[in-house]
Amino acid sequence: MSDTPNKLIEGATGPWEIVLGLEIHAQVASKAKLFSGAAVGFGAGPNAQVSLVDAAMPGMLPVINRHCVEQAVKTGLGLEAQINLWSRFDRKNYFYPDLPQGYQISQYKDPIVGEGAITVERDDGSIFTVRIERLHLEQDAGKSIHDLDPNMTAVDLNRAGTALMEIVSHPDMRSSEEAAAYVKKMRTILRYLGTCDGDMEKGNLRADVNVSVRKPGGELGTRCEIKNVNSYRYIQQAIEYEARRQIEIIEDGGAIRQETRLFDPAKGETRSMRSKEEAHDYRYFPDPDLLPLVLDPAWVKSIQKTLPELPDAKRARLAAQYGLSTYDAGVLVIDAARADYFERAAAGRDAKLVANWTTNELLARLAKDGLDIDASPIPSDDVAGLVKLLEDGVISSKIAKEVFEHMWAGEGTPARIVEARGLTQVSDTGELETLIDGLIAANPGQADAVKEKPQAVGWFVGQVMKATGGKANPATVNALLKAKLADT
């Protein structure tokens, strides 16, 4: 539910409003599949992780993976959603070449998790709320591979039977930016909880995007579902294209046909995949091989006690405890490992300075080299050490950037680098006074200019820093210049 005016798209007949709901498919963080003991992992050879259950061999029966159920409950609790103590599995009947059973074991009318809500921040800092309709467990299908042979399709069943959490939202988003922000926030929560690794490149988190358009405040339009979009950028591009496509059809006198579509990243277009099935088309019925799930309330409470500090709470705490801006705290809590790194470095140090070095220099360099913070060549202790050198006046901010580069190259701790390379800041007033006296004597015109325009002192500061190779203590330099120029 949007808390600021909705973004509208201008068409030939006036403004249109986009209405968006998302179904996020999150692969459960588990070593085994939902109904078999087969391993789960990326990169295995074709059909190397397939049990007889996954291959739907005759007589094979599914057995529920308790850990996957626990992960779903944990996710529901993290979303502050209703945990249903009684739920059941259904068979969703449809044919795909990579679905060996001819049906998918899923949940329909009785999901394990019910209504919830999360708050999401837009790029401009404003907040909106997205209501969660349900979260249910289901098994993934396999993968059809079409590019190995021009005359046949290969099937890899490694993913078949992998546990998925399908998280269904209400149609509460009104722009492609809101949809991307929602997926980012959901991914962050899942990663904090440890219930999904959120790796979109591997398909471990992907979204089906339901798009419709309407005149502002009007009746909901017919929606089209864009399947399996696995990047924030593609989500936005798919929505923008699909909304324009629907508006043009309606304004030309046509009608939107409810259908499932695919997004082509190369062309930036959506294309029809099949007509959209309704629930009755799948012929849902309770799976006769699985008993209903009945959860012990005490077990649910025990899971509740294991929940970590979640992003919103951590952001508020970092801002309050360390005096950080809302923006800096928000950047740090995007990833739990990032926030932990900051807190280790900030212990006993100037937290705002630590935040600046973490969110600016370090994160920029990690992004440039394609590294996560867990793989940072600079440990948190060394960021703390660098900040200590700045606090103690041993080095200047300019020299600190040079030291950082040597730290990144693995040359040792900040203190060792400064000592080995002779980068200690010049704070000797006698040495600096001699230098400043010479500059003033050689540049009387500049000295007179400072009297007329005090900010012109920056020229002298620059000359001193240049002469000392950036090692002069800026505070000492400014104090000496102010005193000496006042006497000229």
C-alpha positions in Angstrom: 0.0 0.0 0.0 1.6 3.2 -1.2 2.1 6.0 1.3 2.9 8.7 -1.3 1.2 9.7 -4.6 1.4 6.9 -7.1 3.7 7.1 -10.2 1.5 7.4 -13.3 2.3 6.7 -16.9 1.0 9.1 -19.5 -0.9 7.5 -22.4 -2.7 8.9 -25.4 -6.0 9.0 -23.3 -4.4 10.5 -20.2 -2.6 9.0 -17.1 -2.6 5.3 -16.2 -1.7 3.5 -13.0 0.3 0.3 -12.8 -0.8 -2.3 -10.3 1.7 -4.9 -9.3 1.8 -8.0 -7.2 4.7 -10.4 -7.0 5.2 -14.1 -6.3 8.8 -14.6 -5.1 10.2 -18.1 -5.4 12.9 -18.5 -2.8 14.9 -21.7 -2.7 15.0 -23.0 0.9 18.5 -23.1 2.4 18.8 -26.9 2.9 21.2 -29.7 2.1 18.5 -32.0 1.0 15.3 -31.7 -1.1 11.8 -31.2 0.2 10.6 -34.8 -0.1 13.8 -36.8 -0.6 17.3 -37.1 0.7 18.9 -36.1 -2.6 21.6 -33.4 -2.3 20.9 -29.8 -3.2 23.7 -27.8 -4.8 24.7 -25.7 -7.8 27.2 -26.9 -10.4 26.7 -30.7 -10.2 26.8 -32.6 -13.4 23.4 -33.2 -15.2 21.1 -35.6 -13.3 23.8 -36.2 -10.6 21.5 -35.2 -7.7 18.4 -37.1 -8.5 16.8 -39.7 -6.2 14.2 -42.3 -7.3 11.6 -40.0 -5.6 12.7 -37.0 -7.6 12.5 -39.1 -10.8 9.0 -40.2 -9.9 9.8 -43.9 -10.2 6.8 -46.2 -9.5 6.2 -47.0 -5.8 8.3 -44.1 -4.5 6.7 -42.1 -1.7 7.6 -38.5 -0.6 8.8 -37.9 3.0 8.8 -34.4 4.3 12.1 -32.7 5.2 11.6 -31.3 8.7 14.4 -28.7 8.2 12.5 -27.2 5.2 9.4 -26.9 7.3 11.4 -25.2 10.0 12.9 -22.7 7.5 9.4 -21.8 6.2 8.1 -21.2 9.8 11.2 -19.1 10.5 10.6 -17.0 7.4 7.0 -16.5 8.3 8.0 -15.4 11.8 10.6 -13.0 10.3 7.8 -11.5 8.1 5.6 -11.2 11.2 3.0 -13.3 9.4 0.5 -15.7 10.7 1.9 -19.2 11.2 -0.8 -21.8 10.5 -0.5 -24.7 12.9 -2.4 -26.9 10.4 -1.6 -27.0 6.8 -1.5 -29.6 4.0 0.1 -30.4 0.7 -1.8 -30.6 -2.6 -1.1 -31.9 -6.0 -1.0 -29.2 -8.7 -1.5 -31.0 -12.0 0.1 -29.9 -15.2 2.5 -31.3 -17.7 6.0 -30.2 -18.3 8.8 -32.4 -19.8 10.9 -31.6 -16.7 8.2 -32.4 -14.2 8.5 -36.3 -13.9 5.4 -36.8 -11.7 3.1 -34.9 -14.0 2.1 -32.8 -11.0 3.8 -30.5 -8.5 3.5 -31.1 -4.8 2.5 -27.6 -3.5 0.1 -26.0 -1.0 -3.1 -24.3 -2.1 -5.9 -23.5 0.3 -4.1 -24.3 3.4 -0.5 -22.8 3.3 1.9 -23.0 6.2 2.1 -19.2 6.5 -0.7 -16.7 6.1 -1.1 -12.9 6.2 1.9 -10.6 7.0 3.4 -7.3 5.9 6.8 -5.6 5.4 7.7 -2.0 5.1 9.9 -1.0 2.1 12.0 2.1 1.4 12.0 3.8 -1.9 15.1 5.4 -3.4 14.0 8.8 -2.2 13.7 7.6 1.4 9.9 7.4 1.6 8.2 4.3 2.9 5.5 2.0 1.6 3.9 -1.2 2.9 3.5 -4.5 1.0 1.0 -7.0 2.5 2.0 -10.6 2.3 -1.0 -12.8 1.3 0.7 -16.2 2.0 3.9 -18.2 2.0 3.7 -21.9 1.0 6.1 -24.7 0.4 6.4 -26.5 -2.9 8.9 -28.5 -4.9 10.7 -27.2 -7.9 10.6 -28.7 -11.4 13.7 -29.7 -13.3 15.2 -27.9 -16.2 14.7 -28.3 -20.0 17.8 -27.5 -22.0 17.2 -26.6 -25.7 20.6 -25.6 -27.0 22.6 -28.8 -26.9 21.1 -30.3 -30.0 18.9 -28.7 -32.7 16.6 -31.8 -32.9 16.0 -32.6 -29.2 15.5 -31.2 -25.7 17.6 -32.4 -22.8 16.2 -32.7 -19.3 18.3 -32.1 -16.1 16.4 -33.2 -13.0 18.9 -31.9 -10.4 16.5 -29.1 -9.4 13.5 -31.4 -9.4 12.2 -31.7 -5.9 14.2 -28.8 -4.5 12.3 -27.0 -1.7 10.9 -23.6 -2.6 9.1 -21.0 -0.6 6.6 -19.1 -2.7 5.9 -15.7 -1.1 2.8 -14.1 -2.6 2.1 -10.4 -2.1 -1.1 -8.4 -2.5 -1.1 -6.1 -5.5 0.2 -3.2 -3.4 3.0 -1.9 -5.6 2.5 0.9 -8.1 5.8 1.3 -10.0 8.7 -0.8 -11.2 10.9 1.0 -8.7 8.7 -0.2 -5.9 8.7 -3.7 -7.2 12.5 -3.8 -7.3 12.7 -2.3 -3.8 10.3 -4.9 -2.5 12.4 -7.8 -3.9 15.6 -6.2 -2.5 14.0 -5.9 1.0 12.6 -9.5 0.9 16.0 -10.8 -0.2 17.7 -9.0 2.6 15.3 -10.4 5.2 15.7 -14.0 3.9 19.5 -13.7 4.0 19.4 -12.4 7.5 17.2 -15.3 8.5 19.4 -17.8 6.7 16.4 -19.4 5.0 17.5 -18.6 1.5 20.9 -17.5 0.1 19.2 -15.0 -2.3 21.6 -15.9 -5.2 19.6 -14.5 -8.1 22.2 -15.5 -10.7 21.8 -19.1 -9.8 18.0 -18.8 -9.8 17.8 -19.4 -6.0 15.6 -16.3 -5.8 13.4 -15.2 -8.7 10.1 -13.5 -9.1 6.9 -13.9 -11.1 5.5 -10.4 -11.7 1.8 -9.8 -12.1 1.2 -6.6 -14.1 -2.1 -4.8 -14.8 -3.0 -1.2 -15.6 -6.0 0.9 -14.9 -7.2 4.5 -14.8 -6.3 6.1 -11.5 -8.6 4.8 -8.8 -10.5 2.6 -11.3 -11.4 -1.1 -11.3 -8.5 -3.5 -11.4 -7.4 -4.4 -14.9 -6.7 -7.9 -16.3 -3.3 -9.0 -15.2 -0.5 -10.7 -17.1 2.1 -12.7 -15.3 5.8 -12.4 -16.2 7.6 -15.6 -15.2 10.9 -16.2 -13.6 12.6 -12.8 -13.6 15.9 -13.0 -11.8 17.4 -9.5 -11.5 16.2 -6.2 -10.1 17.0 -4.5 -13.5 15.1 -7.1 -15.5 12.1 -6.8 -13.1 12.0 -3.0 -13.7 12.5 -3.4 -17.5 9.8 -6.1 -17.8 7.3 -4.0 -15.8 7.9 -0.9 -17.8 7.6 -2.7 -21.2 4.5 -4.7 -20.1 2.7 -1.7 -18.8 3.3 0.2 -22.0 2.2 -2.8 -24.0 -1.1 -3.1 -22.1 -1.8 0.6 -22.3 -1.3 0.7 -26.0 -3.6 -2.3 -26.6 -6.4 -0.8 -24.4 -6.1 2.7 -26.0 -6.3 1.1 -29.5 -9.6 -0.5 -28.5 -8.4 -3.9 -27.7 -8.6 -6.0 -24.5 -5.9 -7.6 -22.4 -5.9 -11.3 -22.5 -4.9 -12.9 -19.2 -1.7 -14.9 -19.9 1.7 -15.9 -18.8 4.6 -14.1 -20.4 8.4 -14.3 -20.5 10.8 -11.4 -20.5 13.5 -11.4 -23.1 16.5 -9.4 -21.7 18.2 -9.1 -25.0 15.2 -7.3 -26.6 13.9 -5.7 -23.4 10.4 -7.2 -24.3 7.9 -9.6 -22.9 6.4 -12.3 -25.1 3.5 -14.6 -24.7 4.2 -18.1 -23.2 0.8 -19.5 -22.6 -2.7 -18.5 -21.6 -2.9 -18.0 -17.8 -4.2 -21.0 -16.0 -6.8 -20.6 -13.2 -6.7 -22.7 -10.0 -9.4 -25.1 -11.4 -7.2 -25.7 -14.5 -4.6 -27.3 -12.2 -7.2 -29.7 -10.6 -5.8 -29.3 -7.1 -6.5 -32.0 -4.7 -4.9 -33.1 -1.3 -1.8 -35.2 -1.9 -2.8 -38.7 -0.7 0.8 -39.7 0.1 1.3 -36.9 2.7 -0.4 -36.3 6.0 -1.4 -32.8 6.9 1.3 -30.7 8.7 0.4 -30.2 12.3 2.9 -27.9 14.2 3.4 -27.9 17.9 3.0 -24.3 19.2 6.0 -24.9 21.6 8.1 -25.8 18.5 7.1 -22.6 16.8 8.0 -20.6 19.9 11.4 -22.3 20.0 12.0 -21.2 16.4 10.9 -17.6 17.3 13.7 -17.5 19.9 16.3 -18.2 17.3 15.4 -15.2 15.1 18.3 -12.9 14.6 18.2 -9.1 14.8 16.4 -8.2 11.5 17.3 -5.3 9.1 14.8 -2.7 10.3 15.7 -3.3 14.0 19.4 -3.3 13.3 19.2 -0.1 11.2 17.5 1.7 14.1 20.0 0.4 16.6 23.1 1.3 14.5 21.7 4.9 14.0 21.0 5.3 17.8 24.0 3.5 19.2 26.7 4.9 16.8 25.1 8.2 15.9 25.0 7.3 12.2 22.8 8.9 9.6 19.8 7.0 8.5 21.4 6.6 5.1 24.7 5.2 6.4 22.9 2.8 8.7 20.7 1.7 5.8 23.7 1.0 3.6 25.4 -1.1 6.3 22.3 -3.3 7.1 21.8 -4.3 3.5 24.0 -7.3 4.3 24.3 -8.7 7.8 28.0 -9.5 7.2 28.6 -5.8 6.3 26.9 -4.6 9.5 28.9 -7.1 11.5 32.2 -5.9 9.9 31.3 -2.3 10.7 30.5 -3.1 14.4 33.8 -4.9 14.8 35.8 -2.0 13.3 33.8 0.6 15.3 34.5 -0.9 18.7 36.3 1.9 20.6 36.8 4.1 17.6 35.0 7.1 16.0 32.0 5.2 14.6 31.1 7.9 12.0 34.6 7.8 10.6 34.6 4.0 10.5 31.2 4.2 8.7 32.6 6.6 6.1 35.6 4.3 5.4 33.4 1.2 5.3 30.6 2.6 3.1 32.7 4.7 0.8 36.3 3.4 0.2 35.9 -0.2 1.2 32.5 -1.0 -0.4 33.4 0.8 -3.6 36.6 -1.2 -3.9 34.9 -4.4 -3.2 32.2 -3.7 -5.8 34.9 -2.8 -8.3 36.7 -6.1 -7.8 33.4 -8.1 -7.5 34.0 -9.2 -4.0 31.7 -9.7 -1.0 32.7 -8.2 2.3 33.4 -11.7 3.7 36.2 -11.9 1.0 37.6 -8.5 1.8 41.5 -8.4 1.8 41.3 -5.8 4.5 40.1 -7.2 7.8 37.9 -5.0 10.1 40.8 -4.7 12.6 42.8 -2.8 9.9 40.0 -0.4 9.2 39.9 0.3 13.0 43.7 0.7 12.9 43.5 3.2 10.0 40.9 5.3 11.8 43.0 5.2 15.0 45.9 6.7 13.0 43.6 9.5 11.9 42.2 10.1 15.3 45.7 10.3 16.8 46.8 12.8 14.1 49.5 10.4 12.9 48.3 10.7 9.3 46.1 13.1 7.3 43.0 12.1 5.4 44.9 12.4 2.1 47.7 10.1 3.4 45.0 7.7 4.7 43.8 7.1 1.2 47.3 6.2 0.1 47.7 3.9 3.1 44.4 2.2 2.2 45.7 1.3 -1.2 48.7 -0.3 0.4 46.4 -2.2 2.8 44.4 -3.4 -0.2 47.6 -4.7 -1.8 48.3 -6.8 1.3 51.3 -4.8 2.6 50.4 -5.2 6.3 48.6 -3.3 9.0 48.1 0.5 8.6 50.7 1.2 11.4 53.4 -0.9 9.7 52.7 0.7 6.3 53.0 4.2 7.7 56.2 3.4 9.4 57.8 1.5 6.5 56.9 4.2 3.9 57.6 7.2 6.1 54.0 8.5 5.9 53.8 10.0 9.3 52.0 13.4 9.4 54.3 16.4 9.9 53.1 18.2 13.0 56.5 19.8 14.0 55.6 23.5 14.3 59.1 24.6 13.9 59.5 22.8 10.5 56.1 24.0 9.4 56.8 27.6 10.5 60.0 27.8 8.5 58.1 26.6 5.4 55.2 29.0 5.9 57.5 32.0 6.5 59.2 31.3 3.3 55.9 31.0 1.4 54.6 34.3 2.8 57.8 36.1 2.0 57.9 34.8 -1.5 54.2 35.6 -2.2 53.3 39.0 -0.6 50.4 39.5 -3.0 48.7 36.3 -1.9 49.2 37.3 1.7 47.5 40.6 1.1 44.7 38.8 -0.7 43.9 36.8 2.4 43.2 39.9 4.4 40.6 40.9 1.8 39.3 37.4 1.3 40.0 35.0 4.2 39.1 31.9 2.2 42.1 32.7 0.0 44.2 31.1 2.7 43.4 27.8 1.0 46.1 28.6 -1.6 48.8 28.7 1.2 47.4 25.4 2.7 47.7 23.8 -0.7 51.3 24.9 -1.2 52.2 23.6 2.3 50.6 20.2 1.6 52.3 20.1 -1.8 55.7 20.9 -0.3 55.3 18.2 2.4 53.9 15.6 0.1 50.5 15.8 1.8 52.1 14.9 5.2 51.5 18.2 7.0 48.9 18.2 9.7 46.1 20.3 8.2 44.9 21.7 11.6 48.4 22.8 12.6 49.0 24.3 9.1 45.7 26.3 9.3 46.5 27.6 12.9 50.0 28.7 11.9 48.8 30.4 8.7 46.0 32.2 10.5 48.4 33.6 13.2 51.2 34.5 10.8 49.0 36.1 8.1 47.3 38.2 10.7 50.7 39.7 11.6 51.7 40.6 8.1 
